[in-house]
Every structure is written in structure tokens, then in C-alpha cells.
């Protein structure tokens, strides 16, 4: 699916009209809906995958599900939230398929310093996305669901079929690996914040 460009944000009346037309399988309305939410859905897909081709696969599957299940959409909830839920669930389905393959985390052997410094939020969004996509599938999934999409550990455990403790452990390990990447790729920034934290603890 090619990238779509939006001309303006739809107001509620316009969106409701497009949704109604999509329910009648109007191809023009379907294209308009994809155009409106393409960037939003693509941004979600990118952070749940390490490969652009996988992201595009999730993107296509997500829009297919949105359009094929649009009759089930409850107008009492925000349409954007409904689209996000479908996209995240599609990413989870993709993740479960990936579990059948043997994968090796490329940074498993990275030595990570023990630290309380959370400097992840000091890095640009583009850098964070690039690092998140380098995490192993299990870590990337939990980190994205908890930190980026706001799911609780209980919700993550139910959706992924794991224990809450596993979700919490994967999140902690994901944060440590991300800090390790920052330490490796941005040592000046990492050391500056580590020193600042050390000085604060001595006060």
C-alpha cells in the first residue's frame, strides 16, 4: 500500500459520512479513510516491528480489518481509538507468528550498567523508534504496548497470554537494553546524566 497524503483533518460530520459510505463498500470513501489514517497507522506499525516490510504487512492487514469490520464499529467510542486497537491487535498477531521463528537479539551481549537514570525520554523520537526496533520481539512488544500505547501490565498479559510478572520483567529488560544502546551510541549524553544522577545521590 502506497503512502497516502491527507489534505485536512476530517471533522466529525465528514468522518461519519465516510464511515457510512464505507459500510456500503464505497471505494472512494474507503480510499479517503485510508488516506486520513495512513500516517497514524503506519507510525504504530513501525514501532512494533524491526523491518519495514513487516510494518507494511501489518499496515495492510490492519486497514483490511478496519474496512471489513467497519459495520462493527460503535460510534460511541472514538474512531481513532478503534483503529488503534485493531492495529495493535494485528501487530500482536504478527508477533505470535514470529514466535515460531528462531530469532537472536543482536544486542544480547551488550554489557549494561546498572543505573536508575532514565534518559530515554531525552532522546529524539526518531532515535527512540530506531532503538525500539532493535529490541527482541518480546521486549519490543511489551515496551511499545506499555510505554507508547498506554496498556497496563494486566492488559498486556491478557492480550499476549503471558503473566503480569513476565510483562513487567520484559519492560524492565527493554528499558535496560535501550539505556545500553544509548550508552553505546551516545556515551557523552549517557555519562552526563549518569554523573548528574550520581551527584544528586551524594547530596
C-alpha positions as CSV (number, residue, x, y, z in Angstrom):
1,X,0.0,0.0,0.0
2,X,1.5,3.3,-1.0
3,X,1.8,6.2,1.4
4,X,-1.3,8.4,1.4
5,X,-1.3,12.1,2.0
6,X,-4.0,13.9,3.8
7,X,-5.3,17.4,2.8
8,X,-7.1,18.2,6.0
9,X,-8.3,16.6,9.2
10,X,-11.9,15.4,9.0
11,X,-14.5,16.9,11.3
12,X,-17.0,14.6,12.9
13,X,-19.6,15.1,10.3
14,X,-17.2,14.3,7.4
15,X,-15.8,11.3,9.2
16,X,-19.3,9.9,10.0
17,X,-20.2,10.4,6.4
18,X,-17.2,8.5,5.2
19,X,-17.8,5.7,7.7
20,X,-21.4,5.4,6.5
21,X,-20.2,5.2,2.9
22,X,-17.5,2.6,3.8
23,X,-20.3,0.4,5.3
24,X,-21.8,0.5,1.8
25,X,-18.5,-0.6,0.3
26,X,-18.0,2.7,-1.4
27,X,-14.4,2.5,-2.8
28,X,-14.0,6.3,-2.9
29,X,-14.8,6.5,0.8
30,X,-12.5,3.6,1.6
31,X,-9.6,5.4,-0.1
32,X,-10.5,8.6,1.8
33,X,-10.5,6.7,5.1
34,X,-7.1,5.1,4.4
35,X,-5.7,8.5,3.3
36,X,-6.8,10.1,6.6
37,X,-5.4,7.5,8.9
38,X,-2.4,6.2,6.9
39,X,0.3,8.1,8.8
40,X,-1.2,7.3,12.2
41,X,-1.5,3.6,11.5
42,X,2.0,3.5,9.9
43,X,3.6,5.1,13.0
44,X,2.1,2.3,15.1
45,X,3.2,-0.4,12.8
46,X,6.8,0.9,12.7
47,X,7.3,0.7,16.4
48,X,6.1,-2.9,16.7
49,X,8.4,-4.2,14.0
50,X,12.1,-4.2,13.2
51,X,11.6,-4.5,9.5
52,X,9.8,-2.1,7.1
53,X,8.4,-4.9,5.1
54,X,6.8,-6.4,8.2
55,X,5.5,-2.9,9.1
56,X,3.8,-2.7,5.7
57,X,2.3,-6.1,6.1
58,X,0.7,-5.1,9.4
59,X,-0.4,-1.8,7.9
60,X,-2.2,-3.6,5.0
61,X,-3.7,-6.2,7.3
62,X,-4.9,-3.5,9.7
63,X,-6.7,-1.5,7.1
64,X,-8.2,-4.7,5.6
65,X,-9.6,-5.5,9.1
66,X,-10.8,-1.9,9.6
67,X,-12.7,-1.9,6.4
68,X,-14.0,-5.4,6.6
69,X,-15.2,-5.0,10.2
70,X,-16.4,-1.4,10.0
71,X,-20.0,-2.5,10.5
72,X,-19.0,-3.5,14.0
73,X,-17.6,0.0,14.9
74,X,-19.5,1.5,17.8
75,X,-19.9,5.2,17.2
76,X,-20.0,5.8,20.9
77,X,-16.2,5.4,21.0
78,X,-13.6,7.5,19.2
79,X,-12.9,6.0,15.7
80,X,-9.2,6.7,16.0
81,X,-9.1,4.6,19.2
82,X,-10.9,1.8,17.5
83,X,-8.4,1.9,14.6
84,X,-5.5,1.9,17.0
85,X,-6.9,-1.2,18.8
86,X,-7.2,-3.1,15.6
87,X,-3.7,-2.1,14.5
88,X,-2.2,-3.2,17.9
89,X,-4.1,-6.5,17.8
90,X,-2.8,-7.0,14.2
91,X,0.7,-6.4,15.4
92,X,0.2,-8.9,18.2
93,X,-1.0,-11.5,15.7
94,X,2.1,-10.8,13.6
95,X,4.3,-11.2,16.8
96,X,2.8,-14.5,17.6
97,X,3.6,-15.8,14.1
98,X,7.2,-14.5,14.5
99,X,7.5,-16.6,17.7
100,X,7.7,-19.7,15.5
101,X,10.9,-18.4,14.1
102,X,14.2,-18.5,15.9
103,X,15.5,-15.0,16.4
104,X,18.6,-13.7,18.0
105,X,18.7,-10.4,19.7
106,X,21.6,-8.5,18.1
107,X,22.5,-6.8,21.4
108,X,22.2,-9.7,23.8
109,X,25.9,-9.5,24.6
110,X,26.0,-5.8,25.3
111,X,27.2,-5.0,28.8
112,X,24.6,-2.8,30.5
113,X,25.5,-0.7,33.5
114,X,23.1,-0.8,36.5
115,X,21.6,2.7,36.8
116,X,18.4,4.4,37.9
117,X,18.9,7.1,35.2
118,X,16.0,7.1,32.7
119,X,17.4,9.1,29.9
120,X,15.4,7.5,27.2
121,X,13.0,10.5,27.2
122,X,15.9,12.8,26.4
123,X,16.4,11.2,23.0
124,X,14.6,12.3,19.9
125,X,11.5,10.4,18.7
126,X,13.3,9.2,15.6
127,X,16.2,7.8,17.7
128,X,13.9,6.1,20.1
129,X,12.0,4.4,17.3
130,X,15.2,3.2,15.7
131,X,16.4,1.7,19.1
132,X,13.0,0.2,19.9
133,X,13.0,-1.6,16.6
134,X,16.3,-3.2,17.5
135,X,14.8,-4.9,20.6
136,X,13.9,-8.5,20.5
137,X,10.2,-9.1,19.6
138,X,9.1,-9.9,23.2
139,X,10.8,-6.8,24.6
140,X,9.7,-4.5,21.7
141,X,6.1,-5.7,22.1
142,X,5.8,-5.0,25.8
143,X,7.7,-1.7,25.7
144,X,5.5,-0.4,22.8
145,X,2.3,-1.5,24.4
146,X,3.1,-0.2,27.9
147,X,5.2,3.0,27.2
148,X,3.9,4.1,23.8
149,X,0.3,2.9,23.7
150,X,-0.6,3.1,27.4
151,X,-1.7,-0.5,28.1
152,X,-1.4,-1.8,31.7
153,X,0.6,-4.9,32.6
154,X,-2.6,-6.7,33.3
155,X,-4.0,-5.8,29.8
156,X,-0.7,-6.8,28.2
157,X,-0.6,-10.1,30.0
158,X,-4.2,-10.9,28.9
159,X,-3.5,-9.8,25.2
160,X,-0.2,-11.7,24.9
161,X,-1.1,-14.7,27.0
162,X,1.7,-14.2,29.5
163,X,2.0,-13.5,33.2
164,X,1.9,-9.9,34.5
165,X,5.3,-10.6,36.1
166,X,6.7,-11.5,32.7
167,X,5.3,-8.3,31.2
168,X,7.0,-6.2,34.0
169,X,10.2,-8.1,33.6
170,X,10.3,-7.7,29.8
171,X,9.6,-4.0,30.2
172,X,12.5,-3.6,32.7
173,X,14.8,-5.5,30.5
174,X,13.7,-3.5,27.5
175,X,14.5,-0.2,29.3
176,X,17.9,-1.5,30.3
177,X,18.7,-2.6,26.8
178,X,17.6,0.8,25.5
179,X,19.8,2.5,28.0
180,X,22.6,0.2,26.9
181,X,22.2,1.3,23.3
182,X,22.3,5.0,24.5
183,X,25.4,4.3,26.4
184,X,27.0,2.7,23.3
185,X,25.8,5.2,20.7
186,X,25.6,8.4,22.8
187,X,28.3,7.9,25.5
188,X,28.6,11.7,26.1
189,X,24.9,12.1,26.8
190,X,24.7,8.9,28.9
191,X,27.7,9.8,31.1
192,X,26.4,13.3,31.6
193,X,23.2,12.1,33.0
194,X,24.9,9.3,35.0
195,X,27.2,11.9,36.6
196,X,24.2,14.2,37.3
197,X,22.4,11.3,38.9
198,X,25.5,10.3,41.0
199,X,25.9,13.8,42.2
200,X,22.3,14.1,43.2
201,X,22.5,10.8,45.2
202,X,25.5,12.1,47.1
203,X,23.6,15.2,48.3
